[in-house]
Amino acid sequence: MRRLHHHVLMNQFLERLMHAPVDLSHEMSKDVTKLYEQLMEWNKELCLLSSAESILHWDMETKMPPAGLEIKSQQLALLEKIGHQKLTDPKIREIVDQIENHTDYESLSKLEKRNVHLSRKAHEEATALPEGLVVEIARQRTLSVAAWKKAKAKKDYGIFKPELEKTIDLQKQAAGILMEVKEAPTPYDALIDDYEPNMTAKTITKVFNEMNKGLQSVIKRVQTKSPPSIDFMRRNVSLTVQESIAVEIARFIGYDISSDEAEGRIDATEHPFTTGYYTDVRITTNYHEDYWPATVYSVLHEGGHALYELGLPKDWMYQPVGSSASYGIHEAMSRFVENHVGRSREFWNYFLPKMKELTSDALLDLTLEQVYEGVNHVTPSKIRIEADEVTYGLHIIIRFEIEREIFADKITVEELPEVWNGKYEEYLGLEIENDSEGVLQDSHWASGLFGYFPSYALGNIYDGQLRKLLDRDVPNWRDEVSEGSFLPVKEWLTEHVYKHGNLYDPEDLMRLETGEALKVRPFLDYLNEKLR
């Protein structure tokens, strides 16, 4: 009965969305407040639809049986189609026009005007994309991710290549259309804007070139020192114990997964991710018995994402402003928890005794300095999500440069493994031995998320600027972490980032909080000071 009840409710919900959308034009009120309320009701339904889609994606990555792939792809494609129909309804353009041209428009608050602006932007961009293309992208995403999983398991790029070709072709079609709507300089710039509004490949290239030079300098200086022993990081820790470690980390950062009012959960998947909306935000991790730090840092990283989502103003739920400022700011929030807190000596002063207790004899002999030096050891690695703070940026630069060349038609899908391997040798001095540790290691391209990767490194750069402020405003925050309290950091991030939601574009947010535009130097200064 419970399954039937849910099925009926879902059918009713979809029927209402498809055949009885919110009427935004019939006998439209001339009151600007009424118009605005109707626009927000429309946005609420879009948010509900999007959040339902996100949980279907979560199910596909965590709980779905293998035979469910085909129907899952159809389910997701249908939801994408319905969402696109709602987002492109011409009545939305009418109501936004009426609001912006209304004599009482200036009576709206800054927040309300931002909601109207974001609504217009979403509508115009979605309207430009043909419905058939949107549906095909959604269907292809599901098939491409499935092919990527098989290819990675078998270390065979050839399995994935045909689906990746289709995915890239579809993304090029979308990018060409969006380039005109967004007035972007290139198709790739149009894709970047989806993740980092008003950011361009030209700006990123300049910033990344400066970062690359600075990171290479740090690497050279560090390599002159005797490396610490990091064999302990490969000690065997059972999956069951690592699940307990994940729970303990969640408790430390205040990510509730166990109480009667819990808003989160942790599951296992091939590639860690975070998904959900407001009161239901879920994270995943990937457990490795022979590399326990992966669990620690993936849960800290994804937990940082979850805290940002859960920390958005509750009053802004179902509104355009009730979302993150950008993917780069989102990465800043996750990597702040992962690196600035999780790789600090103070964190391990608190957490190492917990680890010893949870792992019994496996880590009993370790000292604080051993672990602190180990988790901050700088050495080139093949896998992005296992990279140290210094070399991580080089992983992102490689991906950014490849994406930029793909969408400039300078690299073919056939050439990707060769180009990838060549850049890893040039930038990191590493020889890639198989496709799984090379071009197949990330799921992003399978999902069509081109333009996303720069966000990771931009997040590090934003963090450098935010860290300076935190040290100034809360000088004892590290002492609090050492005592097992993450709360002062969480409260500071809430006040300076979470509470702003999507009220500002990322560059404007950083100027508001730091008084500066995007700057690489604070991030490089942080690394040099830490590693000195």
Secondary structure in CASP SS format (residue, H / E / C, confidence):
PFRMAT SS
TARGET T0000
AUTHOR 0000-0000-0000
METHOD secondary structure of the structure
MODEL  1
M C 1.00
R H 1.00
R H 1.00
L H 1.00
H H 1.00
H H 1.00
H H 1.00
V H 1.00
L H 1.00
M H 1.00
N H 1.00
Q H 1.00
F H 1.00
L H 1.00
E H 1.00
R H 1.00
L H 1.00
M H 1.00
H H 1.00
A C 1.00
P C 1.00
V C 1.00
D C 1.00
L C 1.00
S C 1.00
H C 1.00
E C 1.00
M C 1.00
S C 1.00
K C 1.00
D C 1.00
V H 1.00
T H 1.00
K H 1.00
L H 1.00
Y H 1.00
E H 1.00
Q H 1.00
L H 1.00
M H 1.00
E H 1.00
W H 1.00
N H 1.00
K H 1.00
E H 1.00
L H 1.00
C H 1.00
L H 1.00
L H 1.00
S H 1.00
S H 1.00
A H 1.00
E H 1.00
S H 1.00
I H 1.00
L H 1.00
H H 1.00
W H 1.00
D H 1.00
M H 1.00
E H 1.00
T H 1.00
K C 1.00
M C 1.00
P C 1.00
P H 1.00
A H 1.00
G H 1.00
L H 1.00
E H 1.00
I H 1.00
K H 1.00
S H 1.00
Q H 1.00
Q H 1.00
L H 1.00
A H 1.00
L H 1.00
L H 1.00
E H 1.00
K H 1.00
I H 1.00
G H 1.00
H H 1.00
Q H 1.00
K H 1.00
L H 1.00
T C 1.00
D C 1.00
P H 1.00
K H 1.00
I H 1.00
R H 1.00
E H 1.00
I H 1.00
V H 1.00
D H 1.00
Q H 1.00
I H 1.00
E H 1.00
N C 1.00
H C 1.00
T C 1.00
D C 1.00
Y H 1.00
E H 1.00
S H 1.00
L C 1.00
S C 1.00
K H 1.00
L H 1.00
E H 1.00
K H 1.00
R H 1.00
N H 1.00
V H 1.00
H H 1.00
L H 1.00
S H 1.00
R H 1.00
K H 1.00
A H 1.00
H H 1.00
E H 1.00
E H 1.00
A H 1.00
T H 1.00
A H 1.00
L C 1.00
P C 1.00
E H 1.00
G H 1.00
L H 1.00
V H 1.00
V H 1.00
E H 1.00
I H 1.00
A H 1.00
R H 1.00
Q H 1.00
R H 1.00
T H 1.00
L H 1.00
S H 1.00
V H 1.00
A H 1.00
A H 1.00
W H 1.00
K H 1.00
K H 1.00
A H 1.00
K H 1.00
A H 1.00
K H 1.00
K C 1.00
D C 1.00
Y H 1.00
G H 1.00
I H 1.00
F H 1.00
K H 1.00
P H 1.00
E H 1.00
L H 1.00
E H 1.00
K H 1.00
T H 1.00
I H 1.00
D H 1.00
L H 1.00
Q H 1.00
K H 1.00
Q H 1.00
A H 1.00
A H 1.00
G H 1.00
I H 1.00
L H 1.00
M H 1.00
E H 1.00
V H 1.00
K H 1.00
E C 1.00
A C 1.00
P C 1.00
T C 1.00
P H 1.00
Y H 1.00
D H 1.00
A H 1.00
L H 1.00
I H 1.00
D H 1.00
D H 1.00
Y H 1.00
E C 1.00
P C 1.00
N C 1.00
M C 1.00
T C 1.00
A H 1.00
K H 1.00
T H 1.00
I H 1.00
T H 1.00
K H 1.00
V H 1.00
F H 1.00
N H 1.00
E H 1.00
M H 1.00
N H 1.00
K H 1.00
G H 1.00
L H 1.00
Q H 1.00
S H 1.00
V H 1.00
I H 1.00
K H 1.00
R H 1.00
V H 1.00
Q C 1.00
T C 1.00
K C 1.00
S C 1.00
P C 1.00
P C 1.00
S C 1.00
I C 1.00
D H 1.00
F H 1.00
M H 1.00
R H 1.00
R C 1.00
N C 1.00
V C 1.00
S C 1.00
L H 1.00
T H 1.00
V H 1.00
Q H 1.00
E H 1.00
S H 1.00
I H 1.00
A H 1.00
V H 1.00
E H 1.00
I H 1.00
A H 1.00
R H 1.00
F H 1.00
I H 1.00
G C 1.00
Y C 1.00
D C 1.00
I C 1.00
S C 1.00
S C 1.00
D C 1.00
E C 1.00
A C 1.00
E C 1.00
G C 1.00
R C 1.00
I E 1.00
D E 1.00
A E 1.00
T C 1.00
E C 1.00
H C 1.00
P C 1.00
F C 1.00
T E 1.00
T E 1.00
G E 1.00
Y E 1.00
Y C 1.00
T C 1.00
D E 1.00
V E 1.00
R E 1.00
I E 1.00
T E 1.00
T E 1.00
N C 1.00
Y C 1.00
H C 1.00
E C 1.00
D C 1.00
Y C 1.00
W C 1.00
P H 1.00
A H 1.00
T H 1.00
V H 1.00
Y H 1.00
S H 1.00
V H 1.00
L H 1.00
H H 1.00
E H 1.00
G H 1.00
G H 1.00
H H 1.00
A H 1.00
L H 1.00
Y H 1.00
E H 1.00
L H 1.00
G H 1.00
L C 1.00
P C 1.00
K H 1.00
D H 1.00
W H 1.00
M C 1.00
Y C 1.00
Q C 1.00
P C 1.00
V C 1.00
G C 1.00
S C 1.00
S C 1.00
A C 1.00
S C 1.00
Y H 1.00
G H 1.00
I H 1.00
H H 1.00
E H 1.00
A H 1.00
M H 1.00
S H 1.00
R H 1.00
F H 1.00
V H 1.00
E H 1.00
N H 1.00
H H 1.00
V H 1.00
G C 1.00
R C 1.00
S C 1.00
R H 1.00
E H 1.00
F H 1.00
W H 1.00
N H 1.00
Y H 1.00
F H 1.00
L H 1.00
P H 1.00
K H 1.00
M H 1.00
K H 1.00
E H 1.00
L H 1.00
T H 1.00
S C 1.00
D C 1.00
A C 1.00
L C 1.00
L C 1.00
D C 1.00
L C 1.00
T C 1.00
L H 1.00
E H 1.00
Q H 1.00
V H 1.00
Y H 1.00
E H 1.00
G H 1.00
V H 1.00
N C 1.00
H C 1.00
V C 1.00
T C 1.00
P C 1.00
S C 1.00
K C 1.00
I C 1.00
R H 1.00
I H 1.00
E H 1.00
A C 1.00
D C 1.00
E H 1.00
V H 1.00
T H 1.00
Y H 1.00
G H 1.00
L H 1.00
H H 1.00
I H 1.00
I H 1.00
I H 1.00
R H 1.00
F H 1.00
E H 1.00
I H 1.00
E H 1.00
R H 1.00
E H 1.00
I H 1.00
F C 1.00
A C 1.00
D C 1.00
K C 1.00
I C 1.00
T C 1.00
V C 1.00
E C 1.00
E C 1.00
L H 1.00
P H 1.00
E H 1.00
V H 1.00
W H 1.00
N H 1.00
G H 1.00
K H 1.00
Y H 1.00
E H 1.00
E H 1.00
Y H 1.00
L H 1.00
G C 1.00
L C 1.00
E C 1.00
I C 1.00
E C 1.00
N C 1.00
D H 1.00
S H 1.00
E H 1.00
G C 1.00
V C 1.00
L C 1.00
Q C 1.00
D C 1.00
S C 1.00
H C 1.00
W C 1.00
A C 1.00
S C 1.00
G C 1.00
L C 1.00
F C 1.00
G C 1.00
Y C 1.00
F C 1.00
P H 1.00
S H 1.00
Y H 1.00
A H 1.00
L H 1.00
G H 1.00
N H 1.00
I H 1.00
Y H 1.00
D H 1.00
G H 1.00
Q H 1.00
L H 1.00
R H 1.00
K H 1.00
L H 1.00
L H 1.00
D H 1.00
R H 1.00
D H 1.00
V C 1.00
P C 1.00
N C 1.00
W H 1.00
R H 1.00
D H 1.00
E H 1.00
V H 1.00
S H 1.00
E C 1.00
G C 1.00
S C 1.00
F C 1.00
L H 1.00
P H 1.00
V H 1.00
K H 1.00
E H 1.00
W H 1.00
L H 1.00
T H 1.00
E H 1.00
H H 1.00
V C 1.00
Y H 1.00
K H 1.00
H H 1.00
G C 1.00
N C 1.00
L C 1.00
Y C 1.00
D C 1.00
P H 1.00
E H 1.00
D H 1.00
L H 1.00
M H 1.00
R H 1.00
L H 1.00
E H 1.00
T H 1.00
G C 1.00
E C 1.00
A C 1.00
L C 1.00
K C 1.00
V C 1.00
R H 1.00
P H 1.00
F H 1.00
L H 1.00
D H 1.00
Y H 1.00
L H 1.00
N H 1.00
E H 1.00
K H 1.00
L H 1.00
R C 1.00
END
